[in-house]
Amino acid sequence: MTVCKTRAELRKIVEEAKKNGKSIGLVPTMGALHEGHGSLIAAARPENDLVIVSIFVNPTQFAPNEDLDAYPRTLDTDVALAESLGADIIFAPTAKEMYPSCDDTWVEVTGNITKVLCGKSRPTHFRGVTTVVTKLFLIACPDRAYFGQKDAQQVHIIRRMVKDLFFPLELRILPIIREHDGLAKSSRNVYLSPEERKAALVLSQSLSAAEEAVRGGERSGARLVDSVRAQIACEPMSNIEYVELHTLPDLTPVTEPLNGAYLLAVAVRFGTTRLIDNTVLEVF
Ligand code: PAF
C-alpha cells in the first residue's frame, strides 16, 4: 500500500499503470471511512487492476458556518481499512496541494438539479464537490469511479457533469449501507449522542413506511411526503430541513399521479448533527 501526498507522486503511478495497460478504479472519499466506503472499495477491487482511494476533506464544499474543522480525520485507521479491503494507493493531499493558488476556476453544474434538496440550504456545496471531483478525475485518470447512493443528489450531479464534460470513465453507484437497525452509515454518525442516535432511526423507518405505502397502492406524491414529514416530526429530537420527492434522474418536480422512478430524500437535524437519507421509489 502506497500513501501519496502529492499530485506528482500519484501522477507517476498513474502514468506507469496506463503505460502498462492497467485499469484504474478511483474511490473518492473525505476519510473517516466506514462500511459504506468499504463497500465501494470492495466493489472496485475485482473490477480494476489498480484501486486508488482518495482521502481529502475538501474545504470548498463546506460553507463558513459548517463543520469543516470538526469533520472527523482518522487517516491511520482509514489507511488500515482501505488496505484490508485491497486498495493499492491512498491519495491524501493537503488543501494547499489541491488548491495551490487562490483558485478562480470552478466546475459547476447549474439548473434545478443543484437547487433542490441540499442545494437549497447549501448553495455553494455542490460547486465545491464537482470542482474537487474534476480535479481528482484529472489527477487519477480513472476508468471507473465509485460513489454511494447515500449521497443521491451528489450522484446525479456528478453523473450530469461526467456526461456534459465527456469524462471518459464509468460511474459505479453502490447501495446505501445501513447499521443493523436501519440507520444509514455516515461519517457524521459519530457526532450523535446515544439519545440522538436512537431518535435518528425515524429516518429509515419513515422511508420504509413510504416504500410500503407505494407497494400498497399509494400513488400520491403529496400524501407520501406529508406522511414521511409527519412521522419524522413525531420524534421530538428531530428538526426537519426537508422531505422532498423528485423525478429521477433530473430531480424535477413530480406530477400526480406518480408514475415512474422518484427520489424520496430527507435531511434532518438531531441536535447539531445534520443527517441525510433517501430511497428510490419505482412506481408503475
Ligand atoms: O462524498 C464525499 O465524501 C465527497 O463529497 C467527495 C465526493 C469525496 C468529494 O469531496
py3Dmol code that shows the C-alpha trace and the ligand (Angstrom):
import py3Dmol

protein = """\
ATOM      1  CA  MET A   1       0.000   0.000   0.000  1.00  0.00           C
ATOM      2  CA  THR A   2       1.409   3.352  -1.021  1.00  0.00           C
ATOM      3  CA  VAL A   3       0.271   6.645   0.507  1.00  0.00           C
ATOM      4  CA  CYS A   4       0.744   9.567  -1.918  1.00  0.00           C
ATOM      5  CA  LYS A   5       0.588  13.087  -0.563  1.00  0.00           C
ATOM      6  CA  THR A   6       1.277  14.956  -3.785  1.00  0.00           C
ATOM      7  CA  ARG A   7      -0.246  15.122  -7.263  1.00  0.00           C
ATOM      8  CA  ALA A   8       3.184  14.433  -8.750  1.00  0.00           C
ATOM      9  CA  GLU A   9       3.602  11.175  -6.801  1.00  0.00           C
ATOM     10  CA  LEU A  10       0.178   9.941  -7.862  1.00  0.00           C
ATOM     11  CA  ARG A  11       0.603  11.064 -11.493  1.00  0.00           C
ATOM     12  CA  LYS A  12       3.798   8.995 -11.748  1.00  0.00           C
ATOM     13  CA  ILE A  13       1.994   5.846 -10.573  1.00  0.00           C
ATOM     14  CA  VAL A  14      -0.998   6.553 -12.827  1.00  0.00           C
ATOM     15  CA  GLU A  15       1.199   7.154 -15.900  1.00  0.00           C
ATOM     16  CA  GLU A  16       3.101   3.901 -15.274  1.00  0.00           C
ATOM     17  CA  ALA A  17      -0.174   1.993 -14.865  1.00  0.00           C
ATOM     18  CA  LYS A  18      -1.625   3.468 -18.073  1.00  0.00           C
ATOM     19  CA  LYS A  19       1.583   2.649 -19.988  1.00  0.00           C
ATOM     20  CA  ASN A  20       1.181  -0.967 -18.914  1.00  0.00           C
ATOM     21  CA  GLY A  21      -2.482  -1.071 -19.961  1.00  0.00           C
ATOM     22  CA  LYS A  22      -3.754  -1.326 -16.389  1.00  0.00           C
ATOM     23  CA  SER A  23      -7.263  -0.192 -15.472  1.00  0.00           C
ATOM     24  CA  ILE A  24      -7.772   2.248 -12.610  1.00  0.00           C
ATOM     25  CA  GLY A  25     -10.629   2.454 -10.114  1.00  0.00           C
ATOM     26  CA  LEU A  26     -10.999   5.617  -8.012  1.00  0.00           C
ATOM     27  CA  VAL A  27     -12.934   5.796  -4.737  1.00  0.00           C
ATOM     28  CA  PRO A  28     -13.168   9.487  -3.755  1.00  0.00           C
ATOM     29  CA  THR A  29     -13.750   9.986  -0.019  1.00  0.00           C
ATOM     30  CA  MET A  30     -13.299  12.546   2.725  1.00  0.00           C
ATOM     31  CA  GLY A  31     -11.950   9.859   5.061  1.00  0.00           C
ATOM     32  CA  ALA A  32     -13.441   8.719   8.391  1.00  0.00           C
ATOM     33  CA  LEU A  33     -14.062   5.548   6.419  1.00  0.00           C
ATOM     34  CA  HIS A  34     -16.918   3.239   7.415  1.00  0.00           C
ATOM     35  CA  GLU A  35     -18.576   0.189   5.866  1.00  0.00           C
ATOM     36  CA  GLY A  36     -20.277   2.415   3.266  1.00  0.00           C
ATOM     37  CA  HIS A  37     -16.870   3.418   1.894  1.00  0.00           C
ATOM     38  CA  GLY A  38     -15.731  -0.162   2.433  1.00  0.00           C
ATOM     39  CA  SER A  39     -18.417  -1.405   0.046  1.00  0.00           C
ATOM     40  CA  LEU A  40     -17.101   0.996  -2.644  1.00  0.00           C
ATOM     41  CA  ILE A  41     -13.508  -0.208  -2.202  1.00  0.00           C
ATOM     42  CA  ALA A  42     -14.636  -3.853  -2.168  1.00  0.00           C
ATOM     43  CA  ALA A  43     -16.593  -3.289  -5.400  1.00  0.00           C
ATOM     44  CA  ALA A  44     -13.639  -1.528  -7.054  1.00  0.00           C
ATOM     45  CA  ARG A  45     -11.127  -4.279  -6.167  1.00  0.00           C
ATOM     46  CA  PRO A  46     -12.185  -7.024  -8.604  1.00  0.00           C
ATOM     47  CA  GLU A  47     -13.101  -4.564 -11.376  1.00  0.00           C
ATOM     48  CA  ASN A  48      -9.753  -2.751 -11.684  1.00  0.00           C
ATOM     49  CA  ASP A  49      -6.037  -3.510 -11.767  1.00  0.00           C
ATOM     50  CA  LEU A  50      -5.224  -0.508  -9.571  1.00  0.00           C
ATOM     51  CA  VAL A  51      -7.537   0.803  -6.840  1.00  0.00           C
ATOM     52  CA  ILE A  52      -6.933   4.369  -5.632  1.00  0.00           C
ATOM     53  CA  VAL A  53      -8.761   5.722  -2.575  1.00  0.00           C
ATOM     54  CA  SER A  54      -8.585   9.491  -2.184  1.00  0.00           C
ATOM     55  CA  ILE A  55      -8.927  10.917   1.320  1.00  0.00           C
ATOM     56  CA  PHE A  56      -9.388  14.655   1.276  1.00  0.00           C
ATOM     57  CA  VAL A  57     -11.654  16.800   3.437  1.00  0.00           C
ATOM     58  CA  ASN A  58     -12.480  19.248   0.677  1.00  0.00           C
ATOM     59  CA  PRO A  59     -12.765  22.783   2.108  1.00  0.00           C
ATOM     60  CA  THR A  60     -14.640  24.211  -0.884  1.00  0.00           C
ATOM     61  CA  GLN A  61     -17.728  22.081  -0.249  1.00  0.00           C
ATOM     62  CA  PHE A  62     -18.158  23.436   3.286  1.00  0.00           C
ATOM     63  CA  ALA A  63     -19.756  26.834   3.932  1.00  0.00           C
ATOM     64  CA  PRO A  64     -18.058  29.036   6.564  1.00  0.00           C
ATOM     65  CA  ASN A  65     -20.686  28.063   9.214  1.00  0.00           C
ATOM     66  CA  GLU A  66     -20.338  24.303   8.583  1.00  0.00           C
ATOM     67  CA  ASP A  67     -18.279  21.537  10.239  1.00  0.00           C
ATOM     68  CA  LEU A  68     -15.018  21.682   8.206  1.00  0.00           C
ATOM     69  CA  ASP A  69     -12.781  21.945  11.283  1.00  0.00           C
ATOM     70  CA  ALA A  70     -14.740  19.397  13.310  1.00  0.00           C
ATOM     71  CA  TYR A  71     -15.037  16.892  10.438  1.00  0.00           C
ATOM     72  CA  PRO A  72     -13.502  13.610  11.693  1.00  0.00           C
ATOM     73  CA  ARG A  73      -9.939  12.987  10.453  1.00  0.00           C
ATOM     74  CA  THR A  74      -8.733   9.418  11.032  1.00  0.00           C
ATOM     75  CA  LEU A  75      -6.020   8.849   8.416  1.00  0.00           C
ATOM     76  CA  ASP A  76      -4.204   5.944  10.138  1.00  0.00           C
ATOM     77  CA  THR A  77      -7.323   3.829  10.632  1.00  0.00           C
ATOM     78  CA  ASP A  78      -8.544   4.793   7.147  1.00  0.00           C
ATOM     79  CA  VAL A  79      -5.303   3.545   5.591  1.00  0.00           C
ATOM     80  CA  ALA A  80      -5.554   0.275   7.542  1.00  0.00           C
ATOM     81  CA  LEU A  81      -9.192  -0.283   6.491  1.00  0.00           C
ATOM     82  CA  ALA A  82      -8.523   0.584   2.832  1.00  0.00           C
ATOM     83  CA  GLU A  83      -5.537  -1.763   2.799  1.00  0.00           C
ATOM     84  CA  SER A  84      -7.519  -4.606   4.379  1.00  0.00           C
ATOM     85  CA  LEU A  85     -10.081  -4.267   1.566  1.00  0.00           C
ATOM     86  CA  GLY A  86      -7.408  -4.430  -1.110  1.00  0.00           C
ATOM     87  CA  ALA A  87      -6.826  -0.784  -2.072  1.00  0.00           C
ATOM     88  CA  ASP A  88      -3.417  -0.216  -3.694  1.00  0.00           C
ATOM     89  CA  ILE A  89      -2.952   3.519  -3.265  1.00  0.00           C
ATOM     90  CA  ILE A  90      -4.178   6.168  -0.844  1.00  0.00           C
ATOM     91  CA  PHE A  91      -4.108   9.711  -2.193  1.00  0.00           C
ATOM     92  CA  ALA A  92      -4.193  12.040   0.848  1.00  0.00           C
ATOM     93  CA  PRO A  93      -3.217  15.517  -0.335  1.00  0.00           C
ATOM     94  CA  THR A  94      -3.224  18.706   1.713  1.00  0.00           C
ATOM     95  CA  ALA A  95      -5.583  21.574   0.887  1.00  0.00           C
ATOM     96  CA  LYS A  96      -2.583  23.504  -0.477  1.00  0.00           C
ATOM     97  CA  GLU A  97      -1.798  20.608  -2.819  1.00  0.00           C
ATOM     98  CA  MET A  98      -5.351  20.554  -4.218  1.00  0.00           C
ATOM     99  CA  TYR A  99      -5.842  24.324  -4.218  1.00  0.00           C
ATOM    100  CA  PRO A 100      -2.301  25.713  -4.675  1.00  0.00           C
ATOM    101  CA  SER A 101      -3.378  29.190  -5.678  1.00  0.00           C
ATOM    102  CA  CYS A 102      -6.319  31.353  -4.845  1.00  0.00           C
ATOM    103  CA  ASP A 103      -8.408  29.379  -7.319  1.00  0.00           C
ATOM    104  CA  ASP A 104     -10.740  31.266  -9.612  1.00  0.00           C
ATOM    105  CA  THR A 105     -11.773  28.182 -11.569  1.00  0.00           C
ATOM    106  CA  TRP A 106     -14.884  26.256 -10.643  1.00  0.00           C
ATOM    107  CA  VAL A 107     -16.705  23.368 -12.236  1.00  0.00           C
ATOM    108  CA  GLU A 108     -20.392  23.893 -11.596  1.00  0.00           C
ATOM    109  CA  VAL A 109     -23.486  22.048 -12.705  1.00  0.00           C
ATOM    110  CA  THR A 110     -26.296  24.587 -12.871  1.00  0.00           C
ATOM    111  CA  GLY A 111     -30.061  24.216 -13.056  1.00  0.00           C
ATOM    112  CA  ASN A 112     -32.706  22.588 -10.909  1.00  0.00           C
ATOM    113  CA  ILE A 113     -30.588  19.563 -10.058  1.00  0.00           C
ATOM    114  CA  THR A 114     -28.281  21.660  -7.839  1.00  0.00           C
ATOM    115  CA  LYS A 115     -31.008  23.976  -6.492  1.00  0.00           C
ATOM    116  CA  VAL A 116     -33.325  21.477  -4.775  1.00  0.00           C
ATOM    117  CA  LEU A 117     -32.774  19.293  -1.682  1.00  0.00           C
ATOM    118  CA  CYS A 118     -29.343  20.047  -0.125  1.00  0.00           C
ATOM    119  CA  GLY A 119     -28.686  22.734  -2.747  1.00  0.00           C
ATOM    120  CA  LYS A 120     -31.301  24.983  -1.097  1.00  0.00           C
ATOM    121  CA  SER A 121     -29.565  25.292   2.269  1.00  0.00           C
ATOM    122  CA  ARG A 122     -26.027  24.645   0.947  1.00  0.00           C
ATOM    123  CA  PRO A 123     -25.902  26.822  -2.198  1.00  0.00           C
ATOM    124  CA  THR A 124     -22.115  26.509  -2.722  1.00  0.00           C
ATOM    125  CA  HIS A 125     -21.740  22.870  -1.657  1.00  0.00           C
ATOM    126  CA  PHE A 126     -22.127  21.082  -4.995  1.00  0.00           C
ATOM    127  CA  ARG A 127     -19.859  23.535  -6.803  1.00  0.00           C
ATOM    128  CA  GLY A 128     -17.145  22.501  -4.332  1.00  0.00           C
ATOM    129  CA  VAL A 129     -17.916  18.810  -4.884  1.00  0.00           C
ATOM    130  CA  THR A 130     -17.871  18.967  -8.689  1.00  0.00           C
ATOM    131  CA  THR A 131     -14.699  21.073  -8.686  1.00  0.00           C
ATOM    132  CA  VAL A 132     -12.755  18.695  -6.442  1.00  0.00           C
ATOM    133  CA  VAL A 133     -14.114  15.593  -8.182  1.00  0.00           C
ATOM    134  CA  THR A 134     -12.984  17.057 -11.525  1.00  0.00           C
ATOM    135  CA  LYS A 135      -9.506  17.644 -10.076  1.00  0.00           C
ATOM    136  CA  LEU A 136      -9.428  14.062  -8.758  1.00  0.00           C
ATOM    137  CA  PHE A 137     -10.551  12.676 -12.130  1.00  0.00           C
ATOM    138  CA  LEU A 138      -7.836  14.668 -13.912  1.00  0.00           C
ATOM    139  CA  ILE A 139      -5.112  13.533 -11.488  1.00  0.00           C
ATOM    140  CA  ALA A 140      -6.114   9.859 -11.157  1.00  0.00           C
ATOM    141  CA  CYS A 141      -7.497   9.301 -14.705  1.00  0.00           C
ATOM    142  CA  PRO A 142      -9.806   6.510 -13.514  1.00  0.00           C
ATOM    143  CA  ASP A 143     -11.573   4.072 -15.823  1.00  0.00           C
ATOM    144  CA  ARG A 144     -14.219   3.715 -13.117  1.00  0.00           C
ATOM    145  CA  ALA A 145     -15.189   5.950 -10.194  1.00  0.00           C
ATOM    146  CA  TYR A 146     -17.216   4.725  -7.207  1.00  0.00           C
ATOM    147  CA  PHE A 147     -19.839   6.693  -5.246  1.00  0.00           C
ATOM    148  CA  GLY A 148     -22.537   5.779  -2.729  1.00  0.00           C
ATOM    149  CA  GLN A 149     -26.281   6.159  -3.267  1.00  0.00           C
ATOM    150  CA  LYS A 150     -26.477   7.655   0.249  1.00  0.00           C
ATOM    151  CA  ASP A 151     -25.472  10.994  -1.364  1.00  0.00           C
ATOM    152  CA  ALA A 152     -28.110  10.605  -4.059  1.00  0.00           C
ATOM    153  CA  GLN A 153     -28.163  14.231  -5.210  1.00  0.00           C
ATOM    154  CA  GLN A 154     -24.358  14.288  -5.438  1.00  0.00           C
ATOM    155  CA  VAL A 155     -24.509  11.131  -7.562  1.00  0.00           C
ATOM    156  CA  HIS A 156     -26.954  12.662 -10.058  1.00  0.00           C
ATOM    157  CA  ILE A 157     -24.984  15.909 -10.257  1.00  0.00           C
ATOM    158  CA  ILE A 158     -21.709  14.059 -10.873  1.00  0.00           C
ATOM    159  CA  ARG A 159     -23.458  11.893 -13.461  1.00  0.00           C
ATOM    160  CA  ARG A 160     -24.576  15.054 -15.268  1.00  0.00           C
ATOM    161  CA  MET A 161     -21.075  16.556 -15.092  1.00  0.00           C
ATOM    162  CA  VAL A 162     -19.463  13.372 -16.447  1.00  0.00           C
ATOM    163  CA  LYS A 163     -21.959  13.321 -19.325  1.00  0.00           C
ATOM    164  CA  ASP A 164     -21.710  17.031 -20.138  1.00  0.00           C
ATOM    165  CA  LEU A 165     -17.892  17.200 -19.943  1.00  0.00           C
ATOM    166  CA  PHE A 166     -17.323  13.862 -21.759  1.00  0.00           C
ATOM    167  CA  PHE A 167     -15.220  12.382 -18.948  1.00  0.00           C
ATOM    168  CA  PRO A 168     -14.054   9.033 -20.336  1.00  0.00           C
ATOM    169  CA  LEU A 169     -14.976   6.947 -17.317  1.00  0.00           C
ATOM    170  CA  GLU A 170     -17.740   4.784 -15.941  1.00  0.00           C
ATOM    171  CA  LEU A 171     -19.581   5.782 -12.778  1.00  0.00           C
ATOM    172  CA  ARG A 172     -20.388   2.935 -10.431  1.00  0.00           C
ATOM    173  CA  ILE A 173     -23.042   3.709  -7.815  1.00  0.00           C
ATOM    174  CA  LEU A 174     -23.345   1.379  -4.837  1.00  0.00           C
ATOM    175  CA  PRO A 175     -26.362   0.971  -2.499  1.00  0.00           C
ATOM    176  CA  ILE A 176     -26.690   2.631   0.915  1.00  0.00           C
ATOM    177  CA  ILE A 177     -25.101   0.582   3.693  1.00  0.00           C
ATOM    178  CA  ARG A 178     -27.101   0.631   6.935  1.00  0.00           C
ATOM    179  CA  GLU A 179     -26.464  -0.244  10.554  1.00  0.00           C
ATOM    180  CA  HIS A 180     -28.285  -3.380  11.818  1.00  0.00           C
ATOM    181  CA  ASP A 181     -31.170  -1.146  12.986  1.00  0.00           C
ATOM    182  CA  GLY A 182     -31.526   0.796   9.721  1.00  0.00           C
ATOM    183  CA  LEU A 183     -29.501   3.981  10.343  1.00  0.00           C
ATOM    184  CA  ALA A 184     -27.607   4.851   7.152  1.00  0.00           C
ATOM    185  CA  LYS A 185     -23.834   4.699   7.678  1.00  0.00           C
ATOM    186  CA  SER A 186     -22.329   8.178   7.713  1.00  0.00           C
ATOM    187  CA  SER A 187     -19.076   9.701   8.915  1.00  0.00           C
ATOM    188  CA  ARG A 188     -21.251  12.191  10.828  1.00  0.00           C
ATOM    189  CA  ASN A 189     -22.988   9.473  12.928  1.00  0.00           C
ATOM    190  CA  VAL A 190     -20.107   9.748  15.429  1.00  0.00           C
ATOM    191  CA  TYR A 191     -21.421  13.198  16.419  1.00  0.00           C
ATOM    192  CA  LEU A 192     -24.748  11.755  17.670  1.00  0.00           C
ATOM    193  CA  SER A 193     -25.405  11.260  21.385  1.00  0.00           C
ATOM    194  CA  PRO A 194     -26.952   7.846  22.242  1.00  0.00           C
ATOM    195  CA  GLU A 195     -30.397   9.524  22.501  1.00  0.00           C
ATOM    196  CA  GLU A 196     -29.995  11.317  19.164  1.00  0.00           C
ATOM    197  CA  ARG A 197     -28.796   8.128  17.501  1.00  0.00           C
ATOM    198  CA  LYS A 198     -31.928   6.324  18.702  1.00  0.00           C
ATOM    199  CA  ALA A 199     -34.135   9.203  17.544  1.00  0.00           C
ATOM    200  CA  ALA A 200     -32.443   9.192  14.108  1.00  0.00           C
ATOM    201  CA  LEU A 201     -33.885   5.744  13.377  1.00  0.00           C
ATOM    202  CA  VAL A 202     -37.070   7.565  12.418  1.00  0.00           C
ATOM    203  CA  LEU A 203     -35.412   8.445   9.082  1.00  0.00           C
ATOM    204  CA  SER A 204     -35.060   4.908   7.758  1.00  0.00           C
ATOM    205  CA  GLN A 205     -38.349   3.918   9.384  1.00  0.00           C
ATOM    206  CA  SER A 206     -40.295   6.706   7.675  1.00  0.00           C
ATOM    207  CA  LEU A 207     -38.694   5.953   4.296  1.00  0.00           C
ATOM    208  CA  SER A 208     -39.519   2.249   4.683  1.00  0.00           C
ATOM    209  CA  ALA A 209     -43.108   3.196   5.530  1.00  0.00           C
ATOM    210  CA  ALA A 210     -43.277   5.212   2.288  1.00  0.00           C
ATOM    211  CA  GLU A 211     -41.949   2.233   0.299  1.00  0.00           C
ATOM    212  CA  GLU A 212     -44.601   0.084   1.965  1.00  0.00           C
ATOM    213  CA  ALA A 213     -47.321   2.636   1.117  1.00  0.00           C
ATOM    214  CA  VAL A 214     -46.292   2.560  -2.556  1.00  0.00           C
ATOM    215  CA  ARG A 215     -46.363  -1.241  -2.515  1.00  0.00           C
ATOM    216  CA  GLY A 216     -49.851  -0.914  -1.020  1.00  0.00           C
ATOM    217  CA  GLY A 217     -51.031   1.228  -3.960  1.00  0.00           C
ATOM    218  CA  GLU A 218     -50.355   4.832  -2.850  1.00  0.00           C
ATOM    219  CA  ARG A 219     -49.881   6.997  -5.970  1.00  0.00           C
ATOM    220  CA  SER A 220     -49.980  10.498  -4.469  1.00  0.00           C
ATOM    221  CA  GLY A 221     -46.566  12.146  -4.057  1.00  0.00           C
ATOM    222  CA  ALA A 222     -48.017  14.857  -1.823  1.00  0.00           C
ATOM    223  CA  ARG A 223     -49.508  12.299   0.568  1.00  0.00           C
ATOM    224  CA  LEU A 224     -46.238  10.329   0.681  1.00  0.00           C
ATOM    225  CA  VAL A 225     -44.238  13.460   1.524  1.00  0.00           C
ATOM    226  CA  ASP A 226     -46.790  14.505   4.158  1.00  0.00           C
ATOM    227  CA  SER A 227     -46.762  11.113   5.860  1.00  0.00           C
ATOM    228  CA  VAL A 228     -42.923  10.949   5.980  1.00  0.00           C
ATOM    229  CA  ARG A 229     -42.821  14.500   7.339  1.00  0.00           C
ATOM    230  CA  ALA A 230     -45.477  13.706   9.975  1.00  0.00           C
ATOM    231  CA  GLN A 231     -43.685  10.544  11.106  1.00  0.00           C
ATOM    232  CA  ILE A 232     -40.339  12.358  11.482  1.00  0.00           C
ATOM    233  CA  ALA A 233     -41.968  15.342  13.215  1.00  0.00           C
ATOM    234  CA  CYS A 234     -43.399  12.961  15.857  1.00  0.00           C
ATOM    235  CA  GLU A 235     -39.815  12.384  17.023  1.00  0.00           C
ATOM    236  CA  PRO A 236     -39.210  15.270  19.476  1.00  0.00           C
ATOM    237  CA  MET A 237     -35.435  15.372  18.872  1.00  0.00           C
ATOM    238  CA  SER A 238     -35.823  15.879  15.110  1.00  0.00           C
ATOM    239  CA  ASN A 239     -35.602  19.186  13.306  1.00  0.00           C
ATOM    240  CA  ILE A 240     -36.626  18.729   9.676  1.00  0.00           C
ATOM    241  CA  GLU A 241     -34.743  20.619   6.957  1.00  0.00           C
ATOM    242  CA  TYR A 242     -36.524  18.933   4.071  1.00  0.00           C
ATOM    243  CA  VAL A 243     -38.618  15.994   2.986  1.00  0.00           C
ATOM    244  CA  GLU A 244     -38.792  16.083  -0.805  1.00  0.00           C
ATOM    245  CA  LEU A 245     -39.845  13.905  -3.704  1.00  0.00           C
ATOM    246  CA  HIS A 246     -38.331  14.455  -7.159  1.00  0.00           C
ATOM    247  CA  THR A 247     -38.254  12.725 -10.503  1.00  0.00           C
ATOM    248  CA  LEU A 248     -35.175  10.754 -11.490  1.00  0.00           C
ATOM    249  CA  PRO A 249     -32.626  11.404 -12.885  1.00  0.00           C
ATOM    250  CA  ASP A 250     -33.191  15.177 -13.307  1.00  0.00           C
ATOM    251  CA  LEU A 251     -34.709  15.948  -9.871  1.00  0.00           C
ATOM    252  CA  THR A 252     -37.599  17.927 -11.350  1.00  0.00           C
ATOM    253  CA  PRO A 253     -40.946  18.447  -9.534  1.00  0.00           C
ATOM    254  CA  VAL A 254     -43.336  15.483  -9.585  1.00  0.00           C
ATOM    255  CA  THR A 255     -46.712  15.420 -11.272  1.00  0.00           C
ATOM    256  CA  GLU A 256     -49.625  13.429  -9.880  1.00  0.00           C
ATOM    257  CA  PRO A 257     -50.436  10.592 -10.009  1.00  0.00           C
ATOM    258  CA  LEU A 258     -46.957   9.126  -9.606  1.00  0.00           C
ATOM    259  CA  ASN A 259     -45.731   7.001 -12.480  1.00  0.00           C
ATOM    260  CA  GLY A 260     -42.012   6.353 -12.900  1.00  0.00           C
ATOM    261  CA  ALA A 261     -38.884   6.436 -10.754  1.00  0.00           C
ATOM    262  CA  TYR A 262     -38.577   9.006  -7.963  1.00  0.00           C
ATOM    263  CA  LEU A 263     -36.112  10.041  -5.295  1.00  0.00           C
ATOM    264  CA  LEU A 264     -37.637  10.485  -1.838  1.00  0.00           C
ATOM    265  CA  ALA A 265     -34.996  12.245   0.260  1.00  0.00           C
ATOM    266  CA  VAL A 266     -34.785  13.744   3.734  1.00  0.00           C
ATOM    267  CA  ALA A 267     -32.383  15.998   5.640  1.00  0.00           C
ATOM    268  CA  VAL A 268     -32.982  16.272   9.370  1.00  0.00           C
ATOM    269  CA  ARG A 269     -31.001  17.634  12.303  1.00  0.00           C
ATOM    270  CA  PHE A 270     -30.654  15.778  15.571  1.00  0.00           C
ATOM    271  CA  GLY A 271     -29.040  18.276  17.915  1.00  0.00           C
ATOM    272  CA  THR A 272     -26.312  19.876  15.810  1.00  0.00           C
ATOM    273  CA  THR A 273     -25.874  16.854  13.547  1.00  0.00           C
ATOM    274  CA  ARG A 274     -27.441  17.028  10.109  1.00  0.00           C
ATOM    275  CA  LEU A 275     -28.249  13.632   8.601  1.00  0.00           C
ATOM    276  CA  ILE A 276     -29.495  12.748   5.127  1.00  0.00           C
ATOM    277  CA  ASP A 277     -31.170   9.600   3.868  1.00  0.00           C
ATOM    278  CA  ASN A 278     -33.164   8.579   0.816  1.00  0.00           C
ATOM    279  CA  THR A 279     -34.905   5.856  -1.098  1.00  0.00           C
ATOM    280  CA  VAL A 280     -35.722   5.351  -4.745  1.00  0.00           C
ATOM    281  CA  LEU A 281     -39.402   4.664  -5.352  1.00  0.00           C
ATOM    282  CA  GLU A 282     -40.291   2.777  -8.509  1.00  0.00           C
ATOM    283  CA  VAL A 283     -43.958   3.487  -9.113  1.00  0.00           C
ATOM    284  CA  PHE A 284     -45.560   1.692 -12.075  1.00  0.00           C
TER     285      PHE A 284
END
"""
ligand_1 = """\
10
PAF
O -18.996 12.141 -0.886
C -17.957 12.643 -0.427
O -17.343 12.122 0.504
C -17.408 13.926 -1.044
O -18.438 14.787 -1.399
C -16.472 13.663 -2.243
C -17.211 13.023 -3.403
C -15.326 12.771 -1.814
C -15.900 14.999 -2.733
O -15.180 15.644 -1.746
"""
view = py3Dmol.view(width=600, height=400)
view.addModel(protein, "pdb")
view.setStyle({"model": 0}, {"cartoon": {"style": "trace"}})
view.addModel(ligand_1, "xyz")
view.setStyle({"model": 1}, {"stick": {}})
view.zoomTo()
view.show()
